[in-house]
């Protein structure tokens, strides 16, 4: 590679990167401050952080041994029948 090719490559790289930085300067600044700024977020106008319910829970599911005793009188409840799943379909070659 000649020096002229290297110089043209670096010049083009510098020009394109400067165009990118100038075009997206505000987006880059917003991302940088969001990523590396250590100031705490602003509080809402009422001064308290809202309580948000999480889409998961921290408690482990109860096992049958630890489950509370349920009413064994099922006179009004319909009987649940346990059925086996049908076997998977077979492919004949």
Secondary structure by P-SEA (a helix, b strand, c coil): ccaaaaaaaaaaaaaaaaaaaaaaaaaaaaaaaacccccccccccccbbbbbbbccccccccccccccccccccccccbbbbbcccccccccc
